[in-house]
C-alpha cells in the first residue's frame, strides 16, 4: 500500500478579472444622454458586441507535491502567493483550472473560523450546528461536548446567543468545535493567529497534539514559529508556483531569504514610519576601527551605524535613536536607545551618522534582524522594521570559547561562579 496520502499534480487556478472604466463624476443629464445613446446604438446594430476589459490572473500554476503518512505540512509564502487558493482546492471548495489533487482519508477544513455559526442561536446550539457542518455526528458532538466547552472557556455564556459574544469568545468557541474533530487530514488556514496570546498558545498545543496523534495536518500560516514547531515539512509558494518542498526549517530559511532580498535599499523603502524630517539612508555594522562587517562574532565589540540626512531646520535636540534586534522568527531579543544610556546628541546636523556601540555582542550564532527608530517627544520622525540583517558566528564571548546553541536561549549573559563550604 502506498504511503502517499495527498498527491497534487500540475494544479493551476485561473481567475478572470473584469475591469470597467468609470468617470470620477457624472451628472444626471450625462447619464440620461448616455443611456439614450446606448439604446439607439442597440436598435441600429443589435448584434454589435459590447467592449469589455478582461484580464486572466493565475493564482496557482503547475503546483505539484506529495504528502506521505506522518507528514505535517506547513505552507508558507507572501500574501497573495496562492496559499489559501491551494487549501481551497485541497478542501474541494473550489475546482482547479488545470491538474488534479488526490486525497486519501476523511478531510476536515478549518479555513474560516466560525463558518456556519448562526448569530441568533446560543453557544450550545451553535456547537451542534457547527459540528454537523464540519462533519461530526450527533453522538460524536455529545461525546465531545464537555471537552469542547472546557477548551473554549465559555461555560457561563453557553446559553447566550452568540451575537452577544465578544469577538474573542466567538473565536474561542469556533476554533474549539473545529479542533476537536478527528479527521485523517486536517487543513488549517491561518486560524492560529486569532484570539489573545494565551489562547494562541492553547491552540498551538492542541494542533501539536493532533499532529502527534498520527493525523495529517496541513497548516498555512505567517507565524514561522508555529510552522517550525508544528510541522515536519514545508512547502514554499511564491507567485503561485512551488519554490521549495522539503524540511520546514529549510523552507522557512528560504522564505526569510526571499523576504530579505525583497527589502529595497533604505532610500527606496516605502514602509517607513514617521514624518520624515530626518531619514536614515543607510545602515551598516562596523568594528571599532570602522571596518564594515558582513559577519560578526559572538562577544565582539560592534558599532551599529545609522547614516541620516535632515530636511528641516527644526531643532531636534531631544532626539531618541533606538535599535531593536529580533530573531528571524521575530522573537524580540533586546532594545537599546540613547535615553537608556543618558547620551544626549545635542544639535542635529543636516547630515551625519548616529552610532550605537555594543560591547561584547550577546548573541549566539544565528541570523538576526535589526530595526531602528528616531523619535522626539513621542513623535516618530523615522523608523524601519527589518532594516538590516545581522549574521553572527562563534566568537569569544565566554573565556572557554564555548557558545550555547540558540535552542538553549537567544541571548548570552556574562557571569561568574563560586562555591563556598557551608
C-alpha atoms as a printed R data frame, in Angstrom:
    type eleno elety resid chain resno       x      y       z
1   ATOM     1    CA   UNK     A     1   0.000  0.000   0.000
2   ATOM     2    CA   UNK     A     2   1.342  3.419  -0.936
3   ATOM     3    CA   UNK     A     3   2.321  5.803   1.866
4   ATOM     4    CA   UNK     A     4   1.178  8.809  -0.198
5   ATOM     5    CA   UNK     A     5  -1.903 10.425   1.409
6   ATOM     6    CA   UNK     A     6  -2.138 13.555  -0.760
7   ATOM     7    CA   UNK     A     7  -0.889 13.946  -4.310
8   ATOM     8    CA   UNK     A     8  -1.163 17.162  -6.296
9   ATOM     9    CA   UNK     A     9  -0.192 17.119  -9.957
10  ATOM    10    CA   UNK     A    10   0.019 20.243 -12.139
11  ATOM    11    CA   UNK     A    11  -2.539 22.212 -10.132
12  ATOM    12    CA   UNK     A    12  -3.486 25.575 -11.597
13  ATOM    13    CA   UNK     A    13  -6.242 28.065 -10.816
14  ATOM    14    CA   UNK     A    14  -7.155 30.915 -13.144
15  ATOM    15    CA   UNK     A    15  -9.446 33.817 -12.303
16  ATOM    16    CA   UNK     A    16 -10.866 36.314 -14.773
17  ATOM    17    CA   UNK     A    17 -10.688 39.899 -13.612
18  ATOM    18    CA   UNK     A    18 -13.046 42.316 -15.347
19  ATOM    19    CA   UNK     A    19 -12.137 45.990 -15.492
20  ATOM    20    CA   UNK     A    20 -14.621 48.770 -16.062
21  ATOM    21    CA   UNK     A    21 -13.815 52.391 -16.782
22  ATOM    22    CA   UNK     A    22 -15.758 54.821 -14.621
23  ATOM    23    CA   UNK     A    23 -15.867 58.597 -14.645
24  ATOM    24    CA   UNK     A    24 -14.991 60.317 -11.383
25  ATOM    25    CA   UNK     A    25 -18.166 62.455 -11.631
26  ATOM    26    CA   UNK     A    26 -21.164 62.070 -13.933
27  ATOM    27    CA   UNK     A    27 -24.103 64.479 -13.970
28  ATOM    28    CA   UNK     A    28 -27.703 63.248 -14.316
29  ATOM    29    CA   UNK     A    29 -28.009 64.754 -17.794
30  ATOM    30    CA   UNK     A    30 -24.914 62.766 -18.852
31  ATOM    31    CA   UNK     A    31 -26.451 59.533 -17.560
32  ATOM    32    CA   UNK     A    32 -29.708 60.208 -19.459
33  ATOM    33    CA   UNK     A    33 -27.825 61.096 -22.650
34  ATOM    34    CA   UNK     A    34 -25.554 58.067 -22.359
35  ATOM    35    CA   UNK     A    35 -28.497 55.716 -21.772
36  ATOM    36    CA   UNK     A    36 -30.385 57.103 -24.760
37  ATOM    37    CA   UNK     A    37 -27.275 56.763 -26.902
38  ATOM    38    CA   UNK     A    38 -26.813 53.101 -25.897
39  ATOM    39    CA   UNK     A    39 -30.467 52.290 -26.654
40  ATOM    40    CA   UNK     A    40 -30.150 53.947 -30.062
41  ATOM    41    CA   UNK     A    41 -26.937 52.044 -30.784
42  ATOM    42    CA   UNK     A    42 -28.589 48.706 -29.919
43  ATOM    43    CA   UNK     A    43 -31.524 49.470 -32.182
44  ATOM    44    CA   UNK     A    44 -29.196 50.291 -35.036
45  ATOM    45    CA   UNK     A    45 -26.842 47.343 -34.541
46  ATOM    46    CA   UNK     A    46 -28.194 44.839 -32.050
47  ATOM    47    CA   UNK     A    47 -25.544 42.246 -32.845
48  ATOM    48    CA   UNK     A    48 -22.566 44.514 -32.185
49  ATOM    49    CA   UNK     A    49 -20.678 43.176 -29.120
50  ATOM    50    CA   UNK     A    50 -20.140 45.425 -26.118
51  ATOM    51    CA   UNK     A    51 -16.465 46.079 -25.406
52  ATOM    52    CA   UNK     A    52 -15.197 44.536 -22.173
53  ATOM    53    CA   UNK     A    53 -11.865 44.717 -20.415
54  ATOM    54    CA   UNK     A    54 -10.829 41.357 -19.001
55  ATOM    55    CA   UNK     A    55  -7.575 40.084 -17.522
56  ATOM    56    CA   UNK     A    56  -6.631 36.495 -16.678
57  ATOM    57    CA   UNK     A    57  -4.910 36.021 -13.322
58  ATOM    58    CA   UNK     A    58  -3.274 32.717 -12.374
59  ATOM    59    CA   UNK     A    59  -3.409 32.322  -8.591
60  ATOM    60    CA   UNK     A    60  -1.666 28.937  -8.939
61  ATOM    61    CA   UNK     A    61   0.419 27.483 -11.751
62  ATOM    62    CA   UNK     A    62   1.784 23.950 -12.153
63  ATOM    63    CA   UNK     A    63   1.768 23.087  -8.434
64  ATOM    64    CA   UNK     A    64   2.877 19.515  -7.726
65  ATOM    65    CA   UNK     A    65   3.783 17.794  -4.444
66  ATOM    66    CA   UNK     A    66   3.106 14.697  -2.337
67  ATOM    67    CA   UNK     A    67   2.278 14.240   1.348
68  ATOM    68    CA   UNK     A    68   3.128 10.919   2.951
69  ATOM    69    CA   UNK     A    69   1.904  9.260   6.130
70  ATOM    70    CA   UNK     A    70   3.238 11.010   9.212
71  ATOM    71    CA   UNK     A    71   3.987 14.297   7.422
72  ATOM    72    CA   UNK     A    72   2.831 17.554   8.977
73  ATOM    73    CA   UNK     A    73   2.995 20.187   6.250
74  ATOM    74    CA   UNK     A    74   3.430 23.934   6.629
75  ATOM    75    CA   UNK     A    75   2.530 26.031   3.579
76  ATOM    76    CA   UNK     A    76   4.280 29.397   3.655
77  ATOM    77    CA   UNK     A    77   4.722 32.351   1.339
78  ATOM    78    CA   UNK     A    78   4.000 36.048   0.991
79  ATOM    79    CA   UNK     A    79   0.488 37.500   0.913
80  ATOM    80    CA   UNK     A    80  -1.090 36.722  -2.457
81  ATOM    81    CA   UNK     A    81   1.263 33.831  -3.160
82  ATOM    82    CA   UNK     A    82  -1.665 31.409  -3.613
83  ATOM    83    CA   UNK     A    83  -1.601 29.543  -0.298
84  ATOM    84    CA   UNK     A    84  -5.290 29.902   0.543
85  ATOM    85    CA   UNK     A    85  -6.275 29.049  -3.028
86  ATOM    86    CA   UNK     A    86  -4.296 25.808  -2.753
87  ATOM    87    CA   UNK     A    87  -6.034 24.889   0.509
88  ATOM    88    CA   UNK     A    88  -9.451 25.593  -1.002
89  ATOM    89    CA   UNK     A    89  -8.661 23.226  -3.869
90  ATOM    90    CA   UNK     A    90  -7.462 20.521  -1.461
91  ATOM    91    CA   UNK     A    91 -10.630 21.046   0.602
92  ATOM    92    CA   UNK     A    92 -12.820 20.672  -2.520
93  ATOM    93    CA   UNK     A    93 -14.239 24.162  -2.007
94  ATOM    94    CA   UNK     A    94 -13.107 25.230  -5.468
95  ATOM    95    CA   UNK     A    95 -12.137 23.257  -8.555
96  ATOM    96    CA   UNK     A    96  -8.724 23.663 -10.194
97  ATOM    97    CA   UNK     A    97  -8.472 25.064 -13.705
98  ATOM    98    CA   UNK     A    98  -5.722 22.586 -14.553
99  ATOM    99    CA   UNK     A    99  -4.314 19.481 -12.890
100 ATOM   100    CA   UNK     A   100  -5.783 17.387 -10.075
101 ATOM   101    CA   UNK     A   101  -5.382 16.550  -6.373
102 ATOM   102    CA   UNK     A   102  -5.954 13.127  -4.796
103 ATOM   103    CA   UNK     A   103  -6.818 12.835  -1.094
104 ATOM   104    CA   UNK     A   104  -6.980  9.574   0.846
105 ATOM   105    CA   UNK     A   105  -8.967  9.762   4.064
106 ATOM   106    CA   UNK     A   106 -11.591 11.909   5.761
107 ATOM   107    CA   UNK     A   107 -10.790 15.608   5.309
108 ATOM   108    CA   UNK     A   108 -11.765 18.456   7.646
109 ATOM   109    CA   UNK     A   109 -11.024 22.068   6.740
110 ATOM   110    CA   UNK     A   110 -10.624 24.961   9.130
111 ATOM   111    CA   UNK     A   111 -10.323 27.716   6.546
112 ATOM   112    CA   UNK     A   112 -12.572 30.297   8.170
113 ATOM   113    CA   UNK     A   113 -13.140 30.111  11.889
114 ATOM   114    CA   UNK     A   114 -16.830 30.316  12.723
115 ATOM   115    CA   UNK     A   115 -18.251 29.414   9.334
116 ATOM   116    CA   UNK     A   116 -21.748 28.094   9.979
117 ATOM   117    CA   UNK     A   117 -22.370 29.932  13.260
118 ATOM   118    CA   UNK     A   118 -25.827 31.496  13.458
119 ATOM   119    CA   UNK     A   119 -25.913 34.760  15.450
120 ATOM   120    CA   UNK     A   120 -29.403 34.159  16.847
121 ATOM   121    CA   UNK     A   121 -28.585 30.710  18.216
122 ATOM   122    CA   UNK     A   122 -26.929 30.113  21.569
123 ATOM   123    CA   UNK     A   123 -23.421 28.821  22.012
124 ATOM   124    CA   UNK     A   124 -24.792 25.386  22.868
125 ATOM   125    CA   UNK     A   125 -26.957 25.270  19.742
126 ATOM   126    CA   UNK     A   126 -24.117 26.506  17.549
127 ATOM   127    CA   UNK     A   127 -21.814 23.768  18.813
128 ATOM   128    CA   UNK     A   128 -24.239 21.175  17.421
129 ATOM   129    CA   UNK     A   129 -24.907 23.178  14.252
130 ATOM   130    CA   UNK     A   130 -21.250 23.905  13.515
131 ATOM   131    CA   UNK     A   131 -20.188 20.391  14.415
132 ATOM   132    CA   UNK     A   132 -22.709 18.964  11.956
133 ATOM   133    CA   UNK     A   133 -21.487 21.306   9.216
134 ATOM   134    CA   UNK     A   134 -17.908 20.178   9.856
135 ATOM   135    CA   UNK     A   135 -18.904 16.522   9.554
136 ATOM   136    CA   UNK     A   136 -19.401 15.374  13.151
137 ATOM   137    CA   UNK     A   137 -22.253 13.027  14.027
138 ATOM   138    CA   UNK     A   138 -24.723 13.944  16.791
139 ATOM   139    CA   UNK     A   139 -23.358 11.249  19.104
140 ATOM   140    CA   UNK     A   140 -19.810 12.422  18.435
141 ATOM   141    CA   UNK     A   141 -20.753 16.007  19.316
142 ATOM   142    CA   UNK     A   142 -22.448 14.895  22.543
143 ATOM   143    CA   UNK     A   143 -19.472 12.761  23.475
144 ATOM   144    CA   UNK     A   144 -17.078 15.671  22.981
145 ATOM   145    CA   UNK     A   145 -19.373 18.484  24.129
146 ATOM   146    CA   UNK     A   146 -17.825 18.974  27.577
147 ATOM   147    CA   UNK     A   147 -14.316 18.863  26.134
148 ATOM   148    CA   UNK     A   148 -15.238 21.472  23.513
149 ATOM   149    CA   UNK     A   149 -16.744 23.839  26.086
150 ATOM   150    CA   UNK     A   150 -13.853 23.388  28.523
151 ATOM   151    CA   UNK     A   151 -11.391 24.259  25.770
152 ATOM   152    CA   UNK     A   152 -13.384 27.368  24.735
153 ATOM   153    CA   UNK     A   153 -13.849 28.540  28.363
154 ATOM   154    CA   UNK     A   154 -17.342 29.962  27.791
155 ATOM   155    CA   UNK     A   155 -19.389 27.829  30.240
156 ATOM   156    CA   UNK     A   156 -21.015 30.921  31.782
157 ATOM   157    CA   UNK     A   157 -22.331 32.120  28.403
158 ATOM   158    CA   UNK     A   158 -23.208 28.754  26.889
159 ATOM   159    CA   UNK     A   159 -26.940 29.544  26.599
160 ATOM   160    CA   UNK     A   160 -26.447 33.130  25.394
161 ATOM   161    CA   UNK     A   161 -26.963 33.945  21.675
162 ATOM   162    CA   UNK     A   162 -23.547 34.217  20.033
163 ATOM   163    CA   UNK     A   163 -24.454 37.640  18.610
164 ATOM   164    CA   UNK     A   164 -23.833 38.913  22.148
165 ATOM   165    CA   UNK     A   165 -20.396 37.288  22.362
166 ATOM   166    CA   UNK     A   166 -17.212 39.312  22.201
167 ATOM   167    CA   UNK     A   167 -15.013 38.593  19.192
168 ATOM   168    CA   UNK     A   168 -12.630 36.648  21.438
169 ATOM   169    CA   UNK     A   169 -15.403 34.424  22.827
170 ATOM   170    CA   UNK     A   170 -16.729 33.797  19.332
171 ATOM   171    CA   UNK     A   171 -13.306 32.782  18.037
172 ATOM   172    CA   UNK     A   172 -12.576 30.521  21.011
173 ATOM   173    CA   UNK     A   173 -15.806 28.580  20.576
174 ATOM   174    CA   UNK     A   174 -15.448 28.298  16.793
175 ATOM   175    CA   UNK     A   175 -11.887 27.017  16.978
176 ATOM   176    CA   UNK     A   176 -12.740 24.611  19.784
177 ATOM   177    CA   UNK     A   177 -15.510 22.948  17.754
178 ATOM   178    CA   UNK     A   178 -13.310 22.568  14.686
179 ATOM   179    CA   UNK     A   179 -10.198 21.478  16.579
180 ATOM   180    CA   UNK     A   180 -11.965 18.562  18.266
181 ATOM   181    CA   UNK     A   181 -12.733 16.766  15.021
182 ATOM   182    CA   UNK     A   182 -10.936 13.506  14.397
183 ATOM   183    CA   UNK     A   183 -10.275 13.555  10.635
184 ATOM   184    CA   UNK     A   184  -7.433 11.754   8.960
185 ATOM   185    CA   UNK     A   185  -6.439 15.009   7.236
186 ATOM   186    CA   UNK     A   186  -6.909 18.401   8.904
187 ATOM   187    CA   UNK     A   187  -6.413 21.550   6.801
188 ATOM   188    CA   UNK     A   188  -5.920 24.794   8.727
189 ATOM   189    CA   UNK     A   189  -5.667 28.288   7.217
190 ATOM   190    CA   UNK     A   190  -4.117 30.969   9.437
191 ATOM   191    CA   UNK     A   191  -6.502 30.421  12.334
192 ATOM   192    CA   UNK     A   192  -3.635 30.207  14.811
193 ATOM   193    CA   UNK     A   193  -3.284 33.989  14.574
194 ATOM   194    CA   UNK     A   194  -6.647 34.669  16.228
195 ATOM   195    CA   UNK     A   195  -7.506 35.317  19.846
196 ATOM   196    CA   UNK     A   196  -5.293 36.556  22.667
197 ATOM   197    CA   UNK     A   197  -1.782 35.309  23.418
198 ATOM   198    CA   UNK     A   198  -2.950 32.753  25.977
199 ATOM   199    CA   UNK     A   199  -5.493 31.255  23.597
200 ATOM   200    CA   UNK     A   200  -2.983 31.171  20.743
201 ATOM   201    CA   UNK     A   201  -0.674 29.153  22.969
202 ATOM   202    CA   UNK     A   202  -3.571 26.832  23.745
203 ATOM   203    CA   UNK     A   203  -4.337 26.442  20.022
204 ATOM   204    CA   UNK     A   204  -0.720 25.592  19.279
205 ATOM   205    CA   UNK     A   205  -0.797 22.905  21.947
206 ATOM   206    CA   UNK     A   206  -3.979 21.426  20.506
207 ATOM   207    CA   UNK     A   207  -2.637 21.427  16.948
208 ATOM   208    CA   UNK     A   208   0.576 19.811  18.162
209 ATOM   209    CA   UNK     A   209  -1.360 17.010  19.865
210 ATOM   210    CA   UNK     A   210  -3.407 16.486  16.702
211 ATOM   211    CA   UNK     A   211  -0.219 16.078  14.666
212 ATOM   212    CA   UNK     A   212   1.401 13.762  17.205
213 ATOM   213    CA   UNK     A   213  -1.676 11.528  17.229
214 ATOM   214    CA   UNK     A   214  -0.806 10.455  13.689
215 ATOM   215    CA   UNK     A   215  -3.363 12.561  11.858
216 ATOM   216    CA   UNK     A   216  -2.144 14.568   8.865
217 ATOM   217    CA   UNK     A   217  -2.072 18.321   9.377
218 ATOM   218    CA   UNK     A   218  -1.657 20.936   6.647
219 ATOM   219    CA   UNK     A   219  -1.167 24.441   8.026
220 ATOM   220    CA   UNK     A   220  -0.965 27.770   6.217
221 ATOM   221    CA   UNK     A   221   0.451 30.465   8.458
222 ATOM   222    CA   UNK     A   222   2.569 33.616   8.560
223 ATOM   223    CA   UNK     A   223   3.744 32.627  12.040
224 ATOM   224    CA   UNK     A   224   7.070 30.996  11.298
225 ATOM   225    CA   UNK     A   225   7.494 29.903  14.907
226 ATOM   226    CA   UNK     A   226   4.240 27.924  14.672
227 ATOM   227    CA   UNK     A   227   5.303 26.282  11.402
228 ATOM   228    CA   UNK     A   228   8.716 25.435  12.878
229 ATOM   229    CA   UNK     A   229   7.138 23.822  15.934
230 ATOM   230    CA   UNK     A   230   4.126 22.052  14.438
231 ATOM   231    CA   UNK     A   231   5.348 20.881  11.034
232 ATOM   232    CA   UNK     A   232   7.844 18.319   9.819
233 ATOM   233    CA   UNK     A   233   7.930 19.538   6.204
234 ATOM   234    CA   UNK     A   234   7.388 22.830   4.435
235 ATOM   235    CA   UNK     A   235   6.079 23.950   1.057
236 ATOM   236    CA   UNK     A   236   7.190 27.417  -0.064
237 ATOM   237    CA   UNK     A   237   4.929 29.084  -2.626
238 ATOM   238    CA   UNK     A   238   5.965 32.214  -4.484
239 ATOM   239    CA   UNK     A   239   3.711 33.962  -7.022
240 ATOM   240    CA   UNK     A   240   1.530 30.903  -7.465
241 ATOM   241    CA   UNK     A   241   4.369 28.418  -8.005
242 ATOM   242    CA   UNK     A   242   6.031 25.913  -5.698
243 ATOM   243    CA   UNK     A   243   9.537 27.182  -4.967
244 ATOM   244    CA   UNK     A   244  10.614 24.550  -2.452
245 ATOM   245    CA   UNK     A   245   9.386 21.302  -0.881
246 ATOM   246    CA   UNK     A   246  11.395 19.799   1.972
247 ATOM   247    CA   UNK     A   247  12.127 20.239   5.661
248 ATOM   248    CA   UNK     A   248  10.212 23.013   7.404
249 ATOM   249    CA   UNK     A   249  13.478 24.575   8.603
250 ATOM   250    CA   UNK     A   250  14.861 24.920   5.071
251 ATOM   251    CA   UNK     A   251  11.510 26.184   3.775
252 ATOM   252    CA   UNK     A   252  11.442 28.891   6.452
253 ATOM   253    CA   UNK     A   253  15.066 29.846   5.718
254 ATOM   254    CA   UNK     A   254  14.327 30.237   2.005
255 ATOM   255    CA   UNK     A   255  11.184 32.237   2.750
256 ATOM   256    CA   UNK     A   256  13.114 34.583   5.019
257 ATOM   257    CA   UNK     A   257  15.923 34.886   2.448
258 ATOM   258    CA   UNK     A   258  13.334 35.930  -0.124
259 ATOM   259    CA   UNK     A   259  11.945 38.459   2.327
260 ATOM   260    CA   UNK     A   260  15.394 39.973   2.849
261 ATOM   261    CA   UNK     A   261  16.043 40.095  -0.903
262 ATOM   262    CA   UNK     A   262  12.728 41.869  -1.385
263 ATOM   263    CA   UNK     A   263  13.714 44.581   1.103
264 ATOM   264    CA   UNK     A   264  14.749 47.517  -1.042
265 ATOM   265    CA   UNK     A   265  17.590 49.900  -0.211
266 ATOM   266    CA   UNK     A   266  16.760 52.184   2.686
267 ATOM   267    CA   UNK     A   267  16.415 55.158   0.349
268 ATOM   268    CA   UNK     A   268  13.679 53.420  -1.643
269 ATOM   269    CA   UNK     A   269  11.806 51.829   1.263
270 ATOM   270    CA   UNK     A   270   8.118 52.813   1.255
271 ATOM   271    CA   UNK     A   271   7.203 51.222   4.585
272 ATOM   272    CA   UNK     A   272   8.754 53.896   6.792
273 ATOM   273    CA   UNK     A   273   7.173 55.187   9.947
274 ATOM   274    CA   UNK     A   274   7.297 58.851  10.877
275 ATOM   275    CA   UNK     A   275   7.016 62.346   9.472
276 ATOM   276    CA   UNK     A   276  10.317 62.137   7.579
277 ATOM   277    CA   UNK     A   277  12.152 65.359   8.523
278 ATOM   278    CA   UNK     A   278  15.118 63.115   9.276
279 ATOM   279    CA   UNK     A   279  15.673 59.948   7.221
280 ATOM   280    CA   UNK     A   280  18.167 57.154   7.671
281 ATOM   281    CA   UNK     A   281  19.504 56.412   4.187
282 ATOM   282    CA   UNK     A   282  21.996 53.673   5.064
283 ATOM   283    CA   UNK     A   283  22.809 51.232   7.860
284 ATOM   284    CA   UNK     A   284  25.841 49.068   8.490
285 ATOM   285    CA   UNK     A   285  27.735 47.290  11.240
286 ATOM   286    CA   UNK     A   286  31.448 48.018  11.759
287 ATOM   287    CA   UNK     A   287  34.188 47.033  14.168
288 ATOM   288    CA   UNK     A   288  35.802 49.616  16.459
289 ATOM   289    CA   UNK     A   289  38.259 50.528  13.659
290 ATOM   290    CA   UNK     A   290  35.377 51.383  11.293
291 ATOM   291    CA   UNK     A   291  35.693 48.329   9.027
292 ATOM   292    CA   UNK     A   292  32.320 47.217   7.669
293 ATOM   293    CA   UNK     A   293  31.434 43.712   8.839
294 ATOM   294    CA   UNK     A   294  29.368 41.269   6.793
295 ATOM   295    CA   UNK     A   295  29.631 38.693   9.592
296 ATOM   296    CA   UNK     A   296  30.213 39.392  13.296
297 ATOM   297    CA   UNK     A   297  31.313 37.171  16.166
298 ATOM   298    CA   UNK     A   298  29.622 36.476  19.460
299 ATOM   299    CA   UNK     A   299  31.229 38.702  22.088
300 ATOM   300    CA   UNK     A   300  32.687 41.116  19.527
301 ATOM   301    CA   UNK     A   301  32.573 44.895  20.059
302 ATOM   302    CA   UNK     A   302  30.500 46.316  17.187
303 ATOM   303    CA   UNK     A   303  29.078 49.664  16.079
304 ATOM   304    CA   UNK     A   304  25.632 49.847  14.515
305 ATOM   305    CA   UNK     A   305  25.632 52.976  12.319
306 ATOM   306    CA   UNK     A   306  22.632 54.991  11.097
307 ATOM   307    CA   UNK     A   307  23.607 57.398   8.267
308 ATOM   308    CA   UNK     A   308  20.998 60.152   8.059
309 ATOM   309    CA   UNK     A   309  20.000 63.366   6.293
310 ATOM   310    CA   UNK     A   310  17.843 66.150   7.737
311 ATOM   311    CA   UNK     A   311  15.419 68.122   5.546
312 ATOM   312    CA   UNK     A   312  14.107 70.551   8.174
313 ATOM   313    CA   UNK     A   313  15.562 73.397  10.232
314 ATOM   314    CA   UNK     A   314  13.614 72.322  13.298
315 ATOM   315    CA   UNK     A   315  15.750 71.715  16.381
316 ATOM   316    CA   UNK     A   316  15.832 68.007  17.288
317 ATOM   317    CA   UNK     A   317  17.962 68.360  20.405
318 ATOM   318    CA   UNK     A   318  15.864 65.790  22.301
319 ATOM   319    CA   UNK     A   319  16.154 63.111  19.631
320 ATOM   320    CA   UNK     A   320  15.962 59.484  20.782
321 ATOM   321    CA   UNK     A   321  17.540 56.927  18.459
322 ATOM   322    CA   UNK     A   322  16.876 53.251  19.079
323 ATOM   323    CA   UNK     A   323  17.725 49.888  17.573
324 ATOM   324    CA   UNK     A   324  15.919 46.612  18.277
325 ATOM   325    CA   UNK     A   325  17.172 43.139  17.464
326 ATOM   326    CA   UNK     A   326  14.934 40.135  16.755
327 ATOM   327    CA   UNK     A   327  15.403 36.601  15.518
328 ATOM   328    CA   UNK     A   328  14.312 35.698  12.003
329 ATOM   329    CA   UNK     A   329  11.141 34.346  13.604
330 ATOM   330    CA   UNK     A   330  10.579 37.867  15.015
331 ATOM   331    CA   UNK     A   331  11.283 36.911  18.615
332 ATOM   332    CA   UNK     A   332  12.456 40.115  20.385
333 ATOM   333    CA   UNK     A   333  15.971 39.910  21.878
334 ATOM   334    CA   UNK     A   334  16.909 43.409  23.021
335 ATOM   335    CA   UNK     A   335  16.176 47.110  22.603
336 ATOM   336    CA   UNK     A   336  18.810 49.834  23.015
337 ATOM   337    CA   UNK     A   337  18.393 53.628  22.812
338 ATOM   338    CA   UNK     A   338  20.326 56.684  23.927
339 ATOM   339    CA   UNK     A   339  17.863 57.597  26.681
340 ATOM   340    CA   UNK     A   340  18.811 54.373  28.475
341 ATOM   341    CA   UNK     A   341  22.458 55.427  28.449
342 ATOM   342    CA   UNK     A   342  21.720 59.146  29.140
343 ATOM   343    CA   UNK     A   343  23.560 60.134  25.940
344 ATOM   344    CA   UNK     A   344  22.298 63.492  24.609
345 ATOM   345    CA   UNK     A   345  23.043 64.204  20.929
346 ATOM   346    CA   UNK     A   346  22.587 67.958  21.248
347 ATOM   347    CA   UNK     A   347  22.113 69.816  17.937
348 ATOM   348    CA   UNK     A   348  21.452 67.544  14.960
349 ATOM   349    CA   UNK     A   349  23.397 68.498  11.775
350 ATOM   350    CA   UNK     A   350  21.957 68.273   8.267
351 ATOM   351    CA   UNK     A   351  23.985 65.130   7.594
352 ATOM   352    CA   UNK     A   352  25.667 62.691   9.905
353 ATOM   353    CA   UNK     A   353  25.820 59.255  11.455
354 ATOM   354    CA   UNK     A   354  24.338 58.020  14.718
355 ATOM   355    CA   UNK     A   355  26.304 55.141  16.208
356 ATOM   356    CA   UNK     A   356  25.297 52.639  18.855
357 ATOM   357    CA   UNK     A   357  28.317 50.766  20.254
358 ATOM   358    CA   UNK     A   358  27.570 47.312  21.640
359 ATOM   359    CA   UNK     A   359  30.279 45.880  23.858
360 ATOM   360    CA   UNK     A   360  30.534 42.090  23.919
361 ATOM   361    CA   UNK     A   361  27.714 41.318  21.455
362 ATOM   362    CA   UNK     A   362  25.459 38.959  23.476
363 ATOM   363    CA   UNK     A   363  24.132 36.892  20.565
364 ATOM   364    CA   UNK     A   364  24.752 33.195  19.857
365 ATOM   365    CA   UNK     A   365  25.461 32.139  16.252
366 ATOM   366    CA   UNK     A   366  22.412 32.705  14.027
367 ATOM   367    CA   UNK     A   367  20.855 35.277  11.703
368 ATOM   368    CA   UNK     A   368  19.109 38.299  13.185
369 ATOM   369    CA   UNK     A   369  17.220 41.389  12.061
370 ATOM   370    CA   UNK     A   370  17.796 44.967  13.199
371 ATOM   371    CA   UNK     A   371  15.095 47.637  13.181
372 ATOM   372    CA   UNK     A   372  15.549 51.303  14.089
373 ATOM   373    CA   UNK     A   373  13.529 54.373  15.032
374 ATOM   374    CA   UNK     A   374  14.089 58.119  15.528
375 ATOM   375    CA   UNK     A   375  11.693 59.742  17.991
376 ATOM   376    CA   UNK     A   376  11.317 63.129  19.647
377 ATOM   377    CA   UNK     A   377   8.755 63.771  22.381
378 ATOM   378    CA   UNK     A   378   6.790 60.594  21.483
379 ATOM   379    CA   UNK     A   379   6.646 61.754  17.847
380 ATOM   380    CA   UNK     A   380   8.003 59.338  15.238
381 ATOM   381    CA   UNK     A   381  10.362 61.048  12.809
382 ATOM   382    CA   UNK     A   382  11.698 57.963  11.041
383 ATOM   383    CA   UNK     A   383  11.653 54.212  11.536
384 ATOM   384    CA   UNK     A   384  12.003 50.965   9.616
385 ATOM   385    CA   UNK     A   385  11.333 47.394  10.593
386 ATOM   386    CA   UNK     A   386  13.873 44.779   9.451
387 ATOM   387    CA   UNK     A   387  16.223 47.411   8.068
388 ATOM   388    CA   UNK     A   388  19.358 45.272   8.313
389 ATOM   389    CA   UNK     A   389  20.232 41.586   8.573
390 ATOM   390    CA   UNK     A   390  22.958 40.545  11.005
391 ATOM   391    CA   UNK     A   391  24.799 37.206  10.756
392 ATOM   392    CA   UNK     A   392  26.575 36.082  13.930
393 ATOM   393    CA   UNK     A   393  29.123 33.266  14.148
394 ATOM   394    CA   UNK     A   394  31.052 31.643  17.025
395 ATOM   395    CA   UNK     A   395  33.300 34.004  18.942
396 ATOM   396    CA   UNK     A   396  34.961 34.623  22.282
397 ATOM   397    CA   UNK     A   397  32.065 35.750  24.444
398 ATOM   398    CA   UNK     A   398  32.959 33.274  27.214
399 ATOM   399    CA   UNK     A   399  36.538 32.652  28.374
400 ATOM   400    CA   UNK     A   400  36.166 28.986  27.421
401 ATOM   401    CA   UNK     A   401  35.222 29.883  23.858
402 ATOM   402    CA   UNK     A   402  32.119 27.703  24.141
403 ATOM   403    CA   UNK     A   403  28.831 29.224  22.928
404 ATOM   404    CA   UNK     A   404  25.492 27.567  23.824
405 ATOM   405    CA   UNK     A   405  23.235 26.980  20.798
406 ATOM   406    CA   UNK     A   406  20.151 29.141  20.191
407 ATOM   407    CA   UNK     A   407  17.973 26.205  21.272
408 ATOM   408    CA   UNK     A   408  19.165 26.983  24.824
409 ATOM   409    CA   UNK     A   409  18.428 30.701  24.606
410 ATOM   410    CA   UNK     A   410  18.564 33.695  22.283
411 ATOM   411    CA   UNK     A   411  20.889 35.833  24.411
412 ATOM   412    CA   UNK     A   412  24.318 35.344  26.022
413 ATOM   413    CA   UNK     A   413  24.994 36.525  29.588
414 ATOM   414    CA   UNK     A   414  28.306 37.154  31.341
415 ATOM   415    CA   UNK     A   415  28.545 35.592  34.774
416 ATOM   416    CA   UNK     A   416  30.854 34.162  37.401
417 ATOM   417    CA   UNK     A   417  30.547 31.158  39.682
418 ATOM   418    CA   UNK     A   418  31.904 30.244  43.079
419 ATOM   419    CA   UNK     A   419  31.430 27.604  45.740
420 ATOM   420    CA   UNK     A   420  31.693 28.090  49.483
421 ATOM   421    CA   UNK     A   421  31.599 25.491  52.174
422 ATOM   422    CA   UNK     A   422  28.518 25.625  54.358
